[in-house]
Amino acid sequence: MSLTVTEPRTAGLSRFGQRLLPLLYQHRLIATSQLHRLLTPHTRRPVYLLRQLGHLRTMGLAESTDRRAGRMGRCEQLWYITPLGCEIVEAGDVVTARSYRISPRAAASQLQEHTLAVVDTGITFSAWAGRLGDECGPLDWEPELAHRVRDGDNRLGDDAFLVPDAVLRYTHTTRDGRRQLLTFFLEIDRSTMQVARLGRKLGTYARYASYTPQPSGRRQQASTREAWRERYPAFPRLLIVLSGTSASVLQRRTEDLRALASADPRITQGSRLRAGITTAELLDRHGPFAPIVMPVLGDGEPTDVLLTPHTERGMSK
């Protein structure tokens, strides 16, 4: 992948560097080890990757910060794009332009681990796609896309928008050669959020599934088309990925979340929402098509029904 921008802006920027910049732009903050898994998994050590990252930093297009909680006591660099780098990516029209700009302060903040966990989940899908002959590349998940769920002006702290941790798109090739697009809303819970808060967000997802925008003018006819149909071929499946504590605690969080969902009429009464819960460990070990998902509603048995692609809209090969 390369950026289509004017020559002065990309002078001295290698093709590999042109692949790196959109990743830094879209994923906001990403570790060296994560970039290694995405871009150079065939190499034992990320020597070339680090050389290219250093070149981007010399050019003023990228910067790095230290990870607050290094794995096994080792310091790891986390990379992010600079305002100048953002200008180059946005000129290339490779990824969706976003108004958000990560600052050095934000890059070094406590948001590090959650941001990296979202990237890890996307990498897991991407790695399994490679094993299964499917498609899910480094740019096939987007963090924090806003979806309106209420009409009218909103104020700080209002609930007019649903913001998933990420929206991930995965193209699956079936045994008979059909290609099918799966779209996921991802919620990544590292056991730092109160279960009640996560339960309320489930209700917001259910609200979005039926939200129909209302016209602002008096003479305009009210729409009967749900807002999500303008963005997705089918309503995305919601996958909640748990981590951050012992398996027994994750099991209790799953049970508590299921209990909250079963008591919420927005979820239980005619909602189009298809939601399930799994763990980062199970997803990484068994892949996205194994029976590793606990449905938010219904029998408390793991299933693969949420990830089986047979109900999604097909695409001709």
Secondary structure, DSSP 8 states (H G I E B T S, - for coil): ------HHHHTT--HHHHHHHHHHHHHSSEEHHHHHHHH-TTSSS-HHHHHHHHHHHHTTSEEEEE-SS-GGG---EEEEE-HHHHHHHHHHT-S---S----HHHHTSTTHHHHHHHHHHHHHHHHHHHHHT-B--TTSEEE---EE-S-S---TT--SEE--SEEEEEEEE-TTS-EEEEEEEEEEE-S-S-HHHHHHHHHHHHHHHH-----SSTTS----S-GGGGT-SS--EEEEEE-SS-HHHHHHHHHHHHHHHHT-HHHHSS----EEEEEHHHHHHH-TTSS-BEESSS-SS-BSTTT-GGGS-EE--
